[in-house]
Amino acid sequence: MYISDETIDRFVKEDVPYIDLTTLVLEIGERKGKIKFFSREDAVLCGIEEAVKIFNKLNINVIKTRTSGSIIKKNEIFLEGEGTAENLHTAWKISQNILDYSSGIATKTKTLVDKVHNINPNISVITTRKNIPGTKELSIKAVIAGGGFPHRLGLSETILIFKQHLNFLGGINGLIEILRKTKSKVCEKKVIVEVEDLEDALLLCKNGVDGLQFDKIPYDILKKNVDILRTVNPSIIILAAGGINENNIEYYAQTGIDSIVTTSVYYAKPIDISCKIEPF
């Protein structure tokens, strides 16, 4: 995933708006040293390419690196570089924060994906657009590194009809009246509708909708709904969303749905990434 130099520059400028005052007053800025990053726990690594970009911008010579999506072991050194003390200290916390946050999301995503794929490898784990503002690029990259996919990258790319849309159409019946026309406008895309009960789902299923997203439906009820809907239209796409996390995702994976939608990975515990900076 491409993250622009402009974004990287913003990260650096945010943390070092003018100077590194501590390094300056200690008069150690021009001394040569080495920086090493390692994890205090097993993890799925993510954010490494962004850390390397920071190194390059600060004239830190990269000695060792891995790639996002790599499995790293506790105490394994995965990034190492050489440069001046001033530049090493500038790169330190910015890189560490990116690695902490991104690797946390990637690791949690992989945990969910593994749980689901142990039950059904054909179910995808996809993430909502409810990411923390300002973190979208890093969080989406981390989801992909962990084996998941983004559900919607934004309003411009998919058609997902919510109750809030239906309120302007007169409900499900109003949507059905214009469904054929709606689909003709976006013939290369799927039209998905979020539903909360079987009655609406059946009505839409019988009238040509491409997919249904069940929101906040208990997994036992969802399974019964899926079985009924598959008898009406075996090829309809069925997704489940709302409150799905590592504690219940395996139950949802047993319902026969095509995809599980989750927000939980965006609030993953950061991985405990550590750093050593030493002089030559």
WOMOFEN-V121986 format. One record per residue. N is the residue number from 1. RES is the residue in one small letter. SS is DSSP state (~ for helix, > for strand, _ for the rest). PHI is phi in radians with two decimals (NA if undefined). OMEGA is omega in whole degrees, 0 to 359 (none if undefined). Layout:
n=N res=RES ss=SS phi=PHI omega=OMEGA
n=N res=RES ss=SS phi=PHI omega=OMEGA
This chain:
n=1 res=m ss=_ phi=NA omega=183
n=2 res=y ss=_ phi=-1.53 omega=172
n=3 res=i ss=_ phi=-2.06 omega=193
n=4 res=s ss=_ phi=-1.19 omega=174
n=5 res=d ss=~ phi=-1.06 omega=178
n=6 res=e ss=~ phi=-1.03 omega=178
n=7 res=t ss=~ phi=-1.15 omega=180
n=8 res=i ss=~ phi=-1.08 omega=178
n=9 res=d ss=~ phi=-1.05 omega=179
n=10 res=r ss=~ phi=-1.13 omega=177
n=11 res=f ss=~ phi=-1.03 omega=183
n=12 res=v ss=~ phi=-1.17 omega=183
n=13 res=k ss=~ phi=-1.13 omega=179
n=14 res=e ss=~ phi=-1.09 omega=183
n=15 res=d ss=~ phi=-1.55 omega=181
n=16 res=v ss=_ phi=-2.23 omega=185
n=17 res=p ss=_ phi=-1.17 omega=181
n=18 res=y ss=_ phi=-2.37 omega=184
n=19 res=i ss=_ phi=-2.45 omega=168
n=20 res=d ss=_ phi=-1.60 omega=188
n=21 res=l ss=~ phi=-1.09 omega=183
n=22 res=t ss=~ phi=-1.11 omega=180
n=23 res=t ss=~ phi=-1.08 omega=181
n=24 res=l ss=~ phi=-1.11 omega=185
n=25 res=v ss=~ phi=-1.25 omega=177
n=26 res=l ss=~ phi=-1.43 omega=178
n=27 res=e ss=_ phi=1.03 omega=179
n=28 res=i ss=_ phi=-2.01 omega=190
n=29 res=g ss=_ phi=-0.99 omega=184
n=30 res=e ss=_ phi=-1.60 omega=178
n=31 res=r ss=_ phi=-1.24 omega=182
n=32 res=k ss=> phi=-1.53 omega=180
n=33 res=g ss=> phi=-2.74 omega=182
n=34 res=k ss=> phi=-2.25 omega=177
n=35 res=i ss=> phi=-2.07 omega=180
n=36 res=k ss=> phi=-2.33 omega=175
n=37 res=f ss=> phi=-1.94 omega=177
n=38 res=f ss=> phi=-2.58 omega=181
n=39 res=s ss=> phi=-1.87 omega=177
n=40 res=r ss=_ phi=-1.54 omega=179
n=41 res=e ss=_ phi=-2.70 omega=174
n=42 res=d ss=_ phi=-1.10 omega=184
n=43 res=a ss=> phi=-2.83 omega=167
n=44 res=v ss=> phi=-1.66 omega=185
n=45 res=l ss=_ phi=-1.35 omega=173
n=46 res=c ss=_ phi=-2.70 omega=182
n=47 res=g ss=_ phi=1.64 omega=185
n=48 res=i ss=~ phi=-1.16 omega=180
n=49 res=e ss=~ phi=-1.13 omega=178
n=50 res=e ss=~ phi=-1.21 omega=176
n=51 res=a ss=~ phi=-1.11 omega=178
n=52 res=v ss=~ phi=-1.12 omega=176
n=53 res=k ss=~ phi=-1.07 omega=178
n=54 res=i ss=~ phi=-1.09 omega=177
n=55 res=f ss=~ phi=-0.99 omega=183
n=56 res=n ss=~ phi=-1.09 omega=180
n=57 res=k ss=~ phi=-1.13 omega=183
n=58 res=l ss=_ phi=-1.78 omega=177
n=59 res=n ss=_ phi=1.02 omega=174
n=60 res=i ss=_ phi=-1.64 omega=181
n=61 res=n ss=> phi=-1.33 omega=182
n=62 res=v ss=> phi=-1.37 omega=180
n=63 res=i ss=> phi=-1.69 omega=184
n=64 res=k ss=> phi=-2.60 omega=176
n=65 res=t ss=_ phi=-2.72 omega=173
n=66 res=r ss=_ phi=-2.09 omega=178
n=67 res=t ss=_ phi=-2.17 omega=176
n=68 res=s ss=_ phi=-1.04 omega=184
n=69 res=g ss=_ phi=1.70 omega=178
n=70 res=s ss=_ phi=-1.22 omega=173
n=71 res=i ss=> phi=-1.53 omega=179
n=72 res=i ss=> phi=-1.96 omega=181
n=73 res=k ss=_ phi=-1.71 omega=178
n=74 res=k ss=_ phi=-0.93 omega=178
n=75 res=n ss=_ phi=1.24 omega=177
n=76 res=e ss=_ phi=-1.33 omega=175
n=77 res=i ss=> phi=-1.37 omega=184
n=78 res=f ss=> phi=-2.03 omega=178
n=79 res=l ss=> phi=-2.58 omega=182
n=80 res=e ss=> phi=-2.53 omega=179
n=81 res=g ss=> phi=-2.65 omega=180
n=82 res=e ss=> phi=-2.26 omega=179
n=83 res=g ss=> phi=-3.10 omega=178
n=84 res=t ss=> phi=-1.38 omega=180
n=85 res=a ss=~ phi=-1.03 omega=179
n=86 res=e ss=~ phi=-1.05 omega=182
n=87 res=n ss=~ phi=-1.24 omega=178
n=88 res=l ss=~ phi=-1.11 omega=180
n=89 res=h ss=~ phi=-1.26 omega=175
n=90 res=t ss=~ phi=-1.15 omega=182
n=91 res=a ss=~ phi=-1.29 omega=191
n=92 res=w ss=~ phi=-0.93 omega=189
n=93 res=k ss=~ phi=-1.26 omega=178
n=94 res=i ss=~ phi=-1.06 omega=180
n=95 res=s ss=~ phi=-1.12 omega=181
n=96 res=q ss=~ phi=-1.07 omega=180
n=97 res=n ss=~ phi=-1.10 omega=178
n=98 res=i ss=~ phi=-1.08 omega=181
n=99 res=l ss=~ phi=-1.17 omega=177
n=100 res=d ss=~ phi=-0.97 omega=186
n=101 res=y ss=~ phi=-1.17 omega=184
n=102 res=s ss=~ phi=-1.14 omega=181
n=103 res=s ss=~ phi=-1.18 omega=176
n=104 res=g ss=~ phi=-1.09 omega=178
n=105 res=i ss=~ phi=-1.13 omega=181
n=106 res=a ss=~ phi=-1.07 omega=181
n=107 res=t ss=~ phi=-1.18 omega=179
n=108 res=k ss=~ phi=-1.17 omega=178
n=109 res=t ss=~ phi=-1.04 omega=180
n=110 res=k ss=~ phi=-1.08 omega=177
n=111 res=t ss=~ phi=-1.03 omega=180
n=112 res=l ss=~ phi=-1.16 omega=181
n=113 res=v ss=~ phi=-1.05 omega=180
n=114 res=d ss=~ phi=-1.10 omega=179
n=115 res=k ss=~ phi=-1.07 omega=181
n=116 res=v ss=~ phi=-1.22 omega=185
n=117 res=h ss=~ phi=-1.22 omega=174
n=118 res=n ss=_ phi=-1.15 omega=179
n=119 res=i ss=_ phi=-1.69 omega=180
n=120 res=n ss=_ phi=-2.64 omega=183
n=121 res=p ss=_ phi=-1.19 omega=181
n=122 res=n ss=_ phi=-1.60 omega=177
n=123 res=i ss=_ phi=-1.56 omega=178
n=124 res=s ss=> phi=-1.66 omega=173
n=125 res=v ss=> phi=-1.82 omega=184
n=126 res=i ss=> phi=-2.19 omega=188
n=127 res=t ss=> phi=-1.98 omega=182
n=128 res=t ss=_ phi=-1.27 omega=174
n=129 res=r ss=_ phi=-1.69 omega=178
n=130 res=k ss=_ phi=-1.56 omega=177
n=131 res=n ss=_ phi=-1.31 omega=181
n=132 res=i ss=_ phi=-1.13 omega=181
n=133 res=p ss=_ phi=-0.91 omega=180
n=134 res=g ss=_ phi=1.61 omega=184
n=135 res=t ss=_ phi=-2.01 omega=192
n=136 res=k ss=~ phi=-1.02 omega=182
n=137 res=e ss=~ phi=-1.06 omega=181
n=138 res=l ss=~ phi=-1.14 omega=184
n=139 res=s ss=~ phi=-1.22 omega=178
n=140 res=i ss=~ phi=-1.15 omega=177
n=141 res=k ss=~ phi=-1.04 omega=181
n=142 res=a ss=~ phi=-1.18 omega=177
n=143 res=v ss=~ phi=-1.03 omega=180
n=144 res=i ss=~ phi=-1.14 omega=178
n=145 res=a ss=~ phi=-1.07 omega=180
n=146 res=g ss=_ phi=-1.52 omega=177
n=147 res=g ss=_ phi=1.72 omega=177
n=148 res=g ss=_ phi=-1.69 omega=179
n=149 res=f ss=> phi=-2.43 omega=174
n=150 res=p ss=> phi=-1.32 omega=177
n=151 res=h ss=_ phi=-1.23 omega=178
n=152 res=r ss=_ phi=-2.47 omega=177
n=153 res=l ss=_ phi=-1.42 omega=179
n=154 res=g ss=_ phi=2.97 omega=184
n=155 res=l ss=_ phi=-1.21 omega=187
n=156 res=s ss=_ phi=-1.40 omega=192
n=157 res=e ss=_ phi=-1.86 omega=185
n=158 res=t ss=_ phi=-2.36 omega=175
n=159 res=i ss=> phi=-1.93 omega=177
n=160 res=l ss=> phi=-2.24 omega=188
n=161 res=i ss=> phi=-1.68 omega=180
n=162 res=f ss=_ phi=-1.80 omega=176
n=163 res=k ss=~ phi=-0.98 omega=181
n=164 res=q ss=~ phi=-1.09 omega=174
n=165 res=h ss=~ phi=-1.30 omega=183
n=166 res=l ss=~ phi=-1.08 omega=179
n=167 res=n ss=_ phi=-1.04 omega=180
n=168 res=f ss=_ phi=-1.57 omega=184
n=169 res=l ss=_ phi=-1.93 omega=185
n=170 res=g ss=_ phi=1.52 omega=176
n=171 res=g ss=_ phi=1.57 omega=183
n=172 res=i ss=~ phi=-1.01 omega=182
n=173 res=n ss=~ phi=-1.09 omega=177
n=174 res=g ss=~ phi=-1.13 omega=177
n=175 res=l ss=~ phi=-1.14 omega=181
n=176 res=i ss=~ phi=-1.03 omega=179
n=177 res=e ss=~ phi=-1.09 omega=183
n=178 res=i ss=~ phi=-1.92 omega=188
n=179 res=l ss=~ phi=-1.08 omega=180
n=180 res=r ss=~ phi=-1.06 omega=179
n=181 res=k ss=~ phi=-1.12 omega=179
n=182 res=t ss=~ phi=-1.06 omega=181
n=183 res=k ss=~ phi=-1.15 omega=180
n=184 res=s ss=~ phi=-1.17 omega=180
n=185 res=k ss=~ phi=-1.30 omega=183
n=186 res=v ss=_ phi=-2.32 omega=189
n=187 res=c ss=_ phi=-1.11 omega=180
n=188 res=e ss=_ phi=-1.58 omega=182
n=189 res=k ss=_ phi=-2.11 omega=176
n=190 res=k ss=_ phi=-1.59 omega=173
n=191 res=v ss=> phi=-1.85 omega=182
n=192 res=i ss=> phi=-1.96 omega=179
n=193 res=v ss=> phi=-2.16 omega=176
n=194 res=e ss=> phi=-1.44 omega=181
n=195 res=v ss=> phi=-2.30 omega=180
n=196 res=e ss=_ phi=-2.14 omega=180
n=197 res=d ss=_ phi=-2.50 omega=184
n=198 res=l ss=~ phi=-1.19 omega=182
n=199 res=e ss=~ phi=-1.03 omega=178
n=200 res=d ss=~ phi=-1.13 omega=181
n=201 res=a ss=~ phi=-1.07 omega=179
n=202 res=l ss=~ phi=-1.14 omega=180
n=203 res=l ss=~ phi=-1.06 omega=179
n=204 res=l ss=~ phi=-1.22 omega=180
n=205 res=c ss=~ phi=-1.03 omega=182
n=206 res=k ss=_ phi=-1.39 omega=185
n=207 res=n ss=_ phi=-2.05 omega=166
n=208 res=g ss=_ phi=1.66 omega=176
n=209 res=v ss=_ phi=-1.20 omega=182
n=210 res=d ss=_ phi=-1.38 omega=184
n=211 res=g ss=> phi=-2.77 omega=181
n=212 res=l ss=> phi=-2.23 omega=174
n=213 res=q ss=> phi=-2.03 omega=178
n=214 res=f ss=> phi=-1.46 omega=182
n=215 res=d ss=> phi=-1.94 omega=174
n=216 res=k ss=_ phi=0.98 omega=176
n=217 res=i ss=_ phi=-1.75 omega=176
n=218 res=p ss=_ phi=-0.95 omega=188
n=219 res=y ss=~ phi=-1.09 omega=180
n=220 res=d ss=~ phi=-1.22 omega=176
n=221 res=i ss=~ phi=-1.23 omega=180
n=222 res=l ss=~ phi=-1.04 omega=180
n=223 res=k ss=~ phi=-1.06 omega=179
n=224 res=k ss=~ phi=-1.11 omega=179
n=225 res=n ss=~ phi=-1.09 omega=181
n=226 res=v ss=~ phi=-1.08 omega=180
n=227 res=d ss=~ phi=-1.04 omega=180
n=228 res=i ss=~ phi=-1.20 omega=182
n=229 res=l ss=~ phi=-1.14 omega=180
n=230 res=r ss=~ phi=-1.15 omega=177
n=231 res=t ss=~ phi=-1.27 omega=179
n=232 res=v ss=~ phi=-1.43 omega=181
n=233 res=n ss=_ phi=-2.55 omega=184
n=234 res=p ss=_ phi=-1.07 omega=185
n=235 res=s ss=_ phi=-1.70 omega=182
n=236 res=i ss=_ phi=-1.15 omega=179
n=237 res=i ss=> phi=-1.45 omega=180
n=238 res=i ss=> phi=-2.24 omega=178
n=239 res=l ss=> phi=-2.07 omega=175
n=240 res=a ss=> phi=-2.16 omega=181
n=241 res=a ss=> phi=-2.48 omega=174
n=242 res=g ss=_ phi=1.72 omega=174
n=243 res=g ss=_ phi=1.27 omega=181
n=244 res=i ss=_ phi=-1.61 omega=183
n=245 res=n ss=_ phi=-2.57 omega=184
n=246 res=e ss=_ phi=-1.13 omega=181
n=247 res=n ss=_ phi=-1.45 omega=183
n=248 res=n ss=_ phi=-2.27 omega=187
n=249 res=i ss=~ phi=-1.11 omega=180
n=250 res=e ss=~ phi=-1.16 omega=178
n=251 res=y ss=~ phi=-1.16 omega=178
n=252 res=y ss=~ phi=-1.18 omega=179
n=253 res=a ss=~ phi=-1.17 omega=181
n=254 res=q ss=_ phi=-1.67 omega=186
n=255 res=t ss=_ phi=-1.57 omega=181
n=256 res=g ss=_ phi=1.63 omega=179
n=257 res=i ss=_ phi=-1.32 omega=180
n=258 res=d ss=_ phi=-1.62 omega=186
n=259 res=s ss=> phi=-2.70 omega=178
n=260 res=i ss=> phi=-1.99 omega=183
n=261 res=v ss=> phi=-1.82 omega=182
n=262 res=t ss=> phi=-2.47 omega=173
n=263 res=t ss=_ phi=-1.88 omega=193
n=264 res=s ss=~ phi=-1.02 omega=185
n=265 res=v ss=~ phi=-1.16 omega=181
n=266 res=y ss=~ phi=-1.17 omega=181
n=267 res=y ss=~ phi=-1.94 omega=179
n=268 res=a ss=_ phi=-1.16 omega=174
n=269 res=k ss=_ phi=-1.15 omega=178
n=270 res=p ss=_ phi=-1.04 omega=175
n=271 res=i ss=_ phi=-1.30 omega=182
n=272 res=d ss=_ phi=-1.42 omega=178
n=273 res=i ss=> phi=-1.58 omega=180
n=274 res=s ss=> phi=-2.04 omega=185
n=275 res=c ss=> phi=-2.47 omega=172
n=276 res=k ss=> phi=-2.15 omega=173
n=277 res=i ss=> phi=-2.16 omega=184
n=278 res=e ss=> phi=-2.38 omega=176
n=279 res=p ss=> phi=-1.32 omega=175
n=280 res=f ss=_ phi=-1.16 omega=none
